[in-house]
Amino acid sequence: MSLYLDLSTFQKEFSEVCLTEIPHLTEKGLFNAANELKLDADHVEPKTPLKEGHLKGSWEVQVEFIEKDLWSLVCGFNISYAIYVHEMVKVHSWTEPGSGPKFLESKLYMFTDKYLRIVAETIAKGD
């Protein structure tokens, strides 16, 4: 007994999905992960300072496809003093309880797996 499978249609359609849907879902997943990073920065200590101008409202996310399997995710606060405040490691009287330096960077170390899972789940769900 022999069994023959013609996978040509599958291969063609799978290639199309890989070239169209997966990049779109990857971009969406990275965007979702960046927004989760923002929520963590605002709610997990050390938190984003609240009363330092409009820092929390200046959040920006840019996702860009570079080339095969390489993406650029740039996100952060678009205020000139954000870097200064972020690096402020000496004793400072924070106006928001729980605020502190490294309010963004610390979340990347704390929740890396969560952010990667968000990207993977977005791709897997296809939504």
C-alpha positions, 0 to 999 in steps of 0.5 A: 500500500502506498500513500502520496500527498501533494503538499504543493498547495499547502507549501504555497499558502504557508509561504504566503502566510509567512510573508504576509500574516506573520510579519503583521502579527509580529509587529502587533505583538511587539506593539502590545508588549511595549504597551505592557511595558508602559503599564508595568513602568507606571504601576510596578516599583520603581514607577514612572514619576507622576509629577515630573511634567507630562512624562507619563503622557509622552509614551511613544512606540515605533515598531519597524521591520528591518530585514528577514527575522529582524525587527526594531522596537523603540519605545520610551518617553519623549521628554527631554528630561526623561533620561535625566530622571531615569538615571537619577540614582542619588537620593531624590525626594520623589513626589510620587510614592514608589517612583525611582530611577530605572523606572523603565529599564528595570521592567525589561529585566523583571518581565522579559519573559512576559513581553516575549510571551505577549509577542508569541501569543499574538502570533499564535492566536493570529489576532 
